[in-house]
Amino acid sequence: MGVREKLIEFEESQGKRCTITLITENGKTTELTVENCRCVKSCDDNYIVLSVYGMNIRVTGAPLELNNFGVGSVRITGKIHSLTFDET
């Protein structure tokens, strides 16, 4: 296997993983970062549904704000109540 094939394989495997980071202040989750997000399926002030490889992530809270800070990465801020993971 050549360098080009290894690079393609690495890029494809990276797209199959997602990283979720939660930041908590004073016992309350205030920020959520999702890397390798494929798309935002739906959103409202109280919920956001993100599509990542193989599942959807539903974030509920109030009020939620969605920010894009890079290719495939999103940051959600606000008072986050829960996360739900649904396989697609």
N, C-alpha and C positions, 0 to 999 in steps of 0.2 A: 504494500500500500504506500503510495507516494504522499508527499507533503500536502498536496492539494486535496486528496481524498480524506486525509486525517483532519484537515481544517474544516471541510464540509461536514464530516461526521461530528466534530466538536460543536459547530454552530447549530446543527440539528438537535443535539442532545441538550444544549443550553436552552433552546426554545421549549423543551419539555419540562423544565423546572421553573418554579416560581419561588420567590423569597418574600416572606411576609415579616415585617418588623412592626412591633407595637411599642409605643412610648406611653408610659403611665406617669401622671403627676398627681400627687396627693391621693393615691388610691383609685384614680379615675383615668381610663384610657382616653387620651386626647389626640393621638396621632397614629395613623396606620399607613405604612408604605408597602406597596406591592410592586415587585420587579418582575418583568416578563409578562405583563398584562397584555392580553391579545386585544381586548376592546372593552368599552363600557357598554353593557347591554341596556341598562336603564338607570335612571337616577331621579331623585326627588330630594326635598329638604330632609326627609327622615330615613331614606334608604338609598343604597347604591348597589348595583349588581355588576360585578366584574367577571369577565371571561378570561380564564387562564387555561393552560393546556390540561384537558381532561376534566375540568370542573368549572362551576360558577361559584363565586364568593359573594354572598349577600351581607352587606354591612348595614346595621340599623343603629340609629342614634338621632340626636337632635341638637342643634342644627348641624348638618354635615356640609362640608365644603370640599370639593374635588379639585385638585391641582395636578397638572401634568408637568413633570420636571425632567423628562428625558425620553428617549425612544423606548417605549414599552414599560415605562414606570409611572406610577401615579401615587399621589399622596392625598390622604383623606384626613381632614382635621375636624374637630368638634367633639361633642360628648358621645363616644362610641359605646353602645349598649351591648351589642352582640355581633358575632360572626357566624354565618351558616355556610357550610360547604356542601354543594350538590354535584354529584357526578353527572357528566353529560354523555 
